[in-house]
């Protein structure tokens, strides 16, 4: 018996990811067969629209339905609601019949149109997170994570997260031994990376609160060197309590966490593009205690400053 993984070819889908995942699953199946593993093969199917109905478009006449339907990343703008509607209805039906759903990067837009993400925490590319949350306000986005697995629905972060999702599915259907061997052959890291290793701090700026936006611009220009509550509230022209409440509502962060993320973002640039020591980088961004800086950096980025420099130094 083969476990079928369906890849959905919606308008604007990135074909490089579709073909890459197809190759990865086929390579995993071939490797499992050579090892004599007593596991099902992975069959890959491609799905598109025909006369407004989702159908297989790969020319393979196979019975049954996929165990998983994957929405690969997109290039360009997110899929429009009118284009998404036929896919969304079909995905809801499949989910109700026990099919697992997965999205990668902007594929989350199509998954969002199903309504199945309401009340859930998902991940997608950090670049589109704010726009996604405005389109789907009942969905929480955690861009620190590269994969978010709810069992019935899995979401993956950036464009190349198709590799991580693909390896996770190989692990699930063919086992960790096959997954690790495929990862080695594809020269890919096994699942376990975090999206926050790669992302830069991207604050919410589309919230519509002009007073808070003014403070955000001031903090950016001043590199968050002055973070006293009285100073920030004065920049906004608000009473401190009112300012704190509105700042949290607009940005999703406390002023302390927001300023720490701005400082760490600047430290990432220093570590990547200069030869200054970690201790000097800490001083440059406003931390007099290098030990405290290292703890904050690791909490936000998921790597120590030294690990970050080793991985990303330009």
PyMOL commands that set and color helices and strands:
alter all, ss='L'
color gray80, all
select helices_A, chain A and resi 15-34+81-96+107-112+129-135+159-174+176-185+195-197+210-222+229-236+240-251+255-273+278-284+290-301+305-312
alter helices_A, ss='H'
color red, helices_A
select strands_A, chain A and resi 2-8+41-50+53-56+68-71+100-104+121-122+140-141+147-149+153-156
alter strands_A, ss='S'
color yellow, strands_A
deselect
rebuild
show_as cartoon
